């Protein structure tokens, strides 16, 4: 675990202790990570299989959108603007292909440029596109909170690297690393745990292209109240969340 310091590993520092620290450390190391658990959860998103098959419908919608963009670009009278629009279309097409092609996605995962499995990515995308549906609202909020965790960690790493540079300059770090240069390198996408959630907006398509939910999916994602009191509590919570979102956007 971590960088060896003084020819000893991080885990060896816990050996010989009277408490259960070493045992808890090993349990944490061998247990599924939060990312792995989130991946499994997203892969079970309702609507990925069954009668709705969200991703098939999404791919068809993307093809239609790209086709419309191509028609618009080719109808442009100005050669320079037409050329620029076609270049933009080519870039977007390649980016969407990375999502729609399972082999390309697997290659990105292997290179560390993606974290989630293809099925989990589909689930996260579906939640993002249909986040207004009652049963997807808590899931969308949870994903946003996970991004907040990543953002706060990045801020802490950045502040830590600046502090170390002020205290040590370019000297070797106390933990055996190269010091500031190593810490500075950790302030990058490579060290984001939930990197895929940050990139998810790249695959959001305009509302008018989003595949409409079937009646069965609408019923699955709806909230069924057992009494009027429960319905009032849900409505009050929805109004509070809406007000919080509005305040956040105006800040």
N, C-alpha and C positions, 0 to 999 in steps of 0.2 A: 504494500500500500504506500502510495506517495513516493517522494524522493528519499533515498537512503541518506541518513545524516549520521556522521561519525561511524560509518560502516555498519550501521544498524538500520533495520527497517522500522517503519512507523509502528507496526503491530508488536514488535519485540519490546517496545516501551511499556506495554501493558502486561507482559509476562511476569509471573511471580507476585502479582498483587493479590491481596487477600480478598478483595471484592470480586464481583463477577464482570468486571470491565472487559477483560479479554474475551470472555464468552459472548458478551453482548456485541462486541466489535465484530467477532466472527459471524455472529448471526446476521448483523447488518450487512456484512460483506457478501454473504451467500444468499440472502433473501432477495426476492424480486425487487428491482428498483421501482421508484415511483413512475418513471417513464415506461417501464415494462407493463405495469399495472394499468396505466392510462391507455397504452396501446391496445391491450386486451379489451378494455372497456369500450373504446371507440370502434373496434372491429365488430362489436355486437350491436351497433347502432341500428335501431329498427328502420327498415326501408331499404337497407343495402341489398337484401335478397327478398325472396317472396314475390308477390305480384307486382310490387312497385319497381324494384330494381333501379334505384336512384342513379347509379353511376352510368348505366346504359343510356338513360334519358338525358343525363347531364352531358355526356359525350355528343349526343345528337344535337343538343342545344348549342354546344360550343362550335360544332361544324357549321351550323346555320349562321351563327354570329360571325364566324370567320368568312363565310361565303358572302354575307351582306357587306362586310368590310371590304372584301375584294371588289365587289360590284361598285361600291362607292368610290374606291380608289381609282378604278379603271375608267369611271365616268368623269373624273376630274379633268377639266380642260387645260389646266396649267401643267406642263410637263414636269417642272421641278416639284410641285406639290404632289403630283401623282407618283413620282419616283419615291418621295419621302414616305408617303402613305403605304406604298407597297413594301418598302423596307421595314416599316413598323409592323406591318402585317406578317412579314416573314419571321421577325423576331418573336411576335406573340404566338405564332403557329408553333415554332420550335419549343417555346416555353410550355404551351399546353400539351404538346406531345410528350414532354417529360413526365407529365402527370398521367396521361391516358395510356402510355406504353409501359406495361409492367416491367419489361426488361430494362428500359431506361431508368425507371424509378429504382429498381434493384441495384443498378450500377451506381446511382447517386448515393444510396444507402451504404454501399460498400466503400465508397470514397469519403464517407462521413459528411456529405452535404445534405443528407436527409437522415432523420432519426426514426420516424414512424414507418410501420409497414404500409403496404399499399392499401390494405383494407382499412386500417386505422385512419389513413389520410382521407379516404372516401368518407368515413364517418364524421371526421372533423369538418370536412367541406359541407356535408349535408346539414350539420348542425348550424354552420355559419350562414348558409343560404336560407334556412327555414327557422332562424333563431326566434322569430316572433310567435311560433307555435308554442302553446303552453308547456308541453313536456320537454321542449328543447331549450326553454329559457334558463333553467338552472344549469344545464350542461354548458350553454354558451357562457354563462357567468363564471363557471368553474374554469373553463379554458382561459378566459380573460385573467382570472386570478393567477393561474399558472404562469402566464406571460409576465404578470406583475412580479412574481417571485424571481424569474429570470432577469427582469429589468433591474430589480433591487440588488441582485447579486452582481450584475455588471457594474452598477454604480459603486458598490462596495469595493470591487476589484480595482476600478479606476482610482478611487480615493486612496486605496492602499498603495497602489503603484506610485502615485504622486508623493505620498508620505515617505515611502522608502527612498525615492529619488532625492528628496530633500535631506533625509537623514544620512544616507549612505552613498549617494551619487551613483557611480557605475561599479562600485565594489561588489564582491560576492555577497549573496544574501545569507542571513543567519541560519536559514534552513538548508543550506547546501546548494541552492540554485544559483543562477547567474545574477540574481538580484532584480534590479529594476527592469532589465530587458526581458527577463522571463515573465515578471508580473505584468508588464505592459502587453506581452503577447497574449495573455489570457483575456484581455478586453477585446474580444472578437467573436464572431458568429461561431467559431469552432468550439467555443466553450459554453454556448447556450444549450441548455438541456432540451428546451421545447422550441427549438429553432423552426420547426415546421409550422407552428402556430403563427409565428411572425410572418412567414412567407405565404400564409393562406390567402391573404388579400389579393395576391397575384392571380388567383383562380376564381375570384368572385366575378360573376357576369351580371350585366344589367338585369333589373327586375323583369323586364318584358321577355327575356330569354329563359328565365328560370322555369323549369318544368312544373306545371301545376300539380298539386297533390291529388291523388285519387281519393275517392270517398272513403275507401278503407284506411288510407294513411291519415286522412283528416281525423277519422274516428280514433285511430291509434294514438295520435299526438294530442288529442283533446284532453281536457280535464273533466272528469265526471264527478260532480258533487253529490254527496250523500244527503246534505241538508242545506237550507238557506243560510245558516250561520257560517258554514264552511265556505260557501260561495262569496259571502261578504268579506270574510278574512282574505280570501284570494284576491278579490278586487281591490281591497285596501292595499295589499302588498304590491300589486301591479302598479297602482297609482304612485306609491312611494318610490318604486324602482324607476318609474318614468321621470319623476321629479328629480331624483338623484342624477340620472343620465343627462337631463336638461341642464342642471346646474353645472355639471362637469364639462359639458360642451361649451357653455358660455364663459367659463373661466379662461 
